[in-house]
Amino acid sequence: MSTLGNSTNIFWHECPVGNHERQKLLNQKGCVVWITGLSGSGKSTLACSLGRELHSRGKLSYILDGDNLRHGLNKDLGFKAEDRIENIRRVGEVAKLFADAGLICVASLISPYRKDRDACRAMLPDDNFIEVFMNMPLELCEKRDAKGLYKLARAGKIKGFTGIDDPYEPPLNCEIEIRQKDGVCPAPCAMAGQVVSYLGRERIPAISMIYTPSIHVL
């Protein structure tokens, strides 16, 4: 008896209802908005605000939150480098499916390693992956520390914590960068407005239908 490899005798099955038909039904085009940044930088806050803003405009989105996914899909993974790589790979594959279904998928994860984020980008067609970098200083993120994780990391009770004893690799060419202005963080609605404004520009034809010119955003 022979042992088959993971990809042996596996074929892609095409279905009669495809991406174009689904997008036409939803009156929108799917994409992935990938929010990355340190713990406490405001990723989840932005994701939720963006989801509400898109909903108010009649656009269907779904949020993939890093912590939430570790309660189910990725509950078997830890925080070692290899587990983090697999964590991001799985989320990237799920996000790709949501985008193919015609949804605007908002993925909110620290995703500290540049090559892993780039691998997720490579899964999608051009212009369907929008990387949003929450560029907030470590000092601010530590001051917030809503989950108490930085305190534990500083005390040596958490090993391999991003920003403390494990690196965060910032994006080199992200589509959107959100940072403080004059030492003040933008409000959640303003951050969401910045993303929506970007999504609505004609240079991103895959999702240009979400643009509403009459509504003022940043």
C-alpha positions, 0 to 999 in steps of 0.5 A, a space after each residue: 500500500 502506497 502513502 500519498 503525499 498531501 498534494 497527490 491526486 488533488 484537483 481544483 473543482 470549478 463551480 458554475 457560480 463564480 467570483 463575478 456572479 457573487 460580486 454582482 449579487 452583493 454589488 461590491 467587489 471583495 478584497 482584504 484589508 490587513 491591519 498590522 501593528 503592535 499590541 495596543 496600537 489600535 488594530 481591533 478598534 480600527 477594524 470594528 470602526 471600519 466594519 461599522 462604517 462599511 455596514 452603514 454604506 451597505 457593504 458587507 464585510 467580515 472581521 478576522 481578529 487575531 485573538 478571536 481566531 485563537 479561540 477556534 481556528 488557531 487554538 492549537 497554535 502557540 507563539 513560537 516563530 513557526 506557530 506565528 508563521 502558520 497562524 498568519 498563513 491560515 488567516 491569509 487563506 481564510 481571508 482569501 476565501 472571504 474576498 473570493 466570496 465577494 466580502 471586504 475582509 478586515 484582518 486584524 493581527 499583529 502579524 509581526 513578520 514582513 515575509 508572512 504578510 507579503 506571503 498573504 498579499 501574494 495569495 490575492 490578485 493585484 490591488 485586492 490586498 490593502 495593508 494598513 500599518 498602525 504606526 503607533 510608538 511602543 511607549 503609547 502601546 505600553 501605556 495603553 496595555 489594556 490586556 496587561 501583556 506588556 507588564 507581564 512581558 517586562 516582568 519576564 512572565 511572557 517570552 517572545 512578546 512582540 516589541 519587547 523580546 521579539 521583533 516587529 518588522 514594519 511594512 516597507 510599502 504599505 497602502 495606508 499608514 496611520 499615526 499620531 498627529 502632533 502627539 494625538 491619535 486620530 479618533 476611530 471614525 477618522 481612522 475608518 474614514 481614512 481607509 474608506 477614502 482609500 478604498 474608494 479611489 479609482 486607483 483601486 478599481 476592484 473596490 471602487 464601488 464603495 466610494 460615496 463622494 457626498 460623505 466627507 472623510 479624511 
